[in-house]
Amino acid sequence: MTNKAPTKAQVAEFEMLWPILKSLLAETKELSKKKSDNPLNKLKVEMINKVLVKIKVILSDDPSVQFLELLDNETLPSTSDAVFVMSQYDAAMRQFEGKHHRYDDDEEVYVWVTSK
């Protein structure tokens, strides 16, 4: 695992997926407030994992990826467990952005530092 700069395609995918993850996380947190030990249904787990798999690909060269797990669609995690897992992805994405997103003083905007 290295910490190389992402490609423009990875950045585009990142920018598409992070708001989706945040939305899924917010919805799951709401479910967790009501009944934190209730399991998610299979559809929800599959939908969440679809996003998490793509995020893991983007973060595949980042050291944080070794701590990211998918939700188990056989045992169906509780809503609180799902929140815990998705929060790790959210933190990893924040770290990734922090490493590869810089302020350009000349342009006065934030820009991604990407590989050629």
C-alpha positions as CSV (number, residue, x, y, z in Angstrom):
1,M,0.0,0.0,0.0
2,T,1.3,3.4,-1.0
3,N,0.0,6.9,-0.6
4,K,0.2,7.9,-4.2
5,A,-1.9,10.7,-5.7
6,P,-5.3,9.6,-7.1
7,T,-6.2,9.8,-10.8
8,K,-8.8,12.3,-12.1
9,A,-11.1,9.3,-12.6
10,Q,-10.7,8.3,-8.9
11,V,-11.4,11.9,-7.8
12,A,-14.6,11.9,-9.9
13,E,-15.7,8.7,-8.4
14,F,-14.8,9.9,-4.9
15,E,-16.8,13.1,-5.4
16,M,-19.8,11.0,-6.5
17,L,-19.6,8.4,-3.8
18,W,-18.9,10.5,-0.7
19,P,-22.3,12.3,-0.6
20,I,-24.0,9.0,-1.2
21,L,-22.1,7.5,1.8
22,K,-23.0,10.5,3.9
23,S,-26.7,10.1,3.0
24,L,-26.6,6.3,3.8
25,L,-24.8,7.0,7.1
26,A,-27.4,9.7,8.1
27,E,-30.3,7.4,7.3
28,T,-28.8,4.5,9.1
29,K,-28.1,6.7,12.1
30,E,-31.7,7.6,12.2
31,L,-32.7,3.9,12.1
32,S,-30.2,3.2,14.9
33,K,-31.7,5.9,17.2
34,K,-35.0,4.0,17.1
35,K,-33.8,0.4,17.5
36,S,-30.0,0.1,17.5
37,D,-29.9,-3.7,17.8
38,N,-32.4,-4.4,15.0
39,P,-30.7,-5.9,12.0
40,L,-30.7,-4.2,8.6
41,N,-32.5,-6.1,5.9
42,K,-30.7,-7.8,3.1
43,L,-31.6,-5.0,0.5
44,K,-30.1,-2.3,2.7
45,V,-26.9,-4.3,3.3
46,E,-26.5,-4.9,-0.4
47,M,-27.1,-1.3,-1.3
48,I,-24.7,0.0,1.3
49,N,-22.0,-2.6,0.3
50,K,-22.4,-1.6,-3.3
51,V,-21.1,1.9,-2.3
52,L,-18.5,0.6,0.2
53,V,-16.9,-1.7,-2.4
54,K,-16.4,1.2,-4.8
55,I,-14.9,3.3,-2.0
56,K,-12.5,0.5,-1.1
57,V,-11.3,0.5,-4.8
58,I,-10.6,4.3,-4.6
59,L,-8.8,3.9,-1.3
60,S,-6.9,0.7,-2.4
61,D,-3.6,2.5,-2.3
62,D,-4.3,4.3,1.0
63,P,-3.1,2.7,4.3
64,S,-6.6,3.2,5.8
65,V,-8.1,0.5,3.5
66,Q,-6.7,-2.2,5.8
67,F,-9.3,-1.2,8.4
68,L,-12.3,-1.1,6.2
69,E,-14.7,-4.0,6.2
70,L,-17.9,-4.6,4.3
71,L,-21.2,-5.4,6.0
72,D,-21.9,-9.1,6.3
73,N,-25.0,-9.8,4.1
74,E,-25.3,-13.3,5.7
75,T,-25.6,-12.4,9.3
76,L,-27.2,-9.0,8.6
77,P,-25.5,-6.5,11.0
78,S,-27.4,-4.4,13.5
79,T,-28.1,-0.7,12.6
80,S,-25.5,0.4,15.2
81,D,-22.9,-2.0,13.7
82,A,-23.6,-0.6,10.3
83,V,-23.2,3.0,11.5
84,F,-19.9,2.0,13.1
85,V,-18.6,0.5,9.8
86,M,-19.8,3.3,7.6
87,S,-18.3,5.9,10.0
88,Q,-14.9,4.3,9.4
89,Y,-15.4,4.7,5.7
90,D,-16.4,8.4,6.2
91,A,-13.3,9.0,8.3
92,A,-11.0,7.3,5.7
93,M,-12.5,9.5,3.0
94,R,-11.9,12.6,5.1
95,Q,-8.3,11.6,5.6
96,F,-7.9,10.8,1.8
97,E,-9.3,14.2,0.9
98,G,-7.0,15.9,3.4
99,K,-4.0,14.2,1.9
100,H,-4.9,15.0,-1.7
101,H,-6.9,18.2,-1.7
102,R,-5.0,21.5,-1.4
103,Y,-5.8,25.2,-1.5
104,D,-4.4,26.9,-4.6
105,D,-3.5,30.5,-3.4
106,D,-3.2,31.7,-7.0
107,E,-6.7,30.6,-8.0
108,E,-8.1,30.9,-4.5
109,V,-9.9,27.5,-4.7
110,Y,-9.3,24.0,-3.4
111,V,-7.9,21.6,-6.0
112,W,-7.2,17.9,-6.1
113,V,-3.5,16.9,-6.4
114,T,-3.8,14.1,-8.9
115,S,-1.4,11.8,-10.7
116,K,-0.8,12.3,-14.4
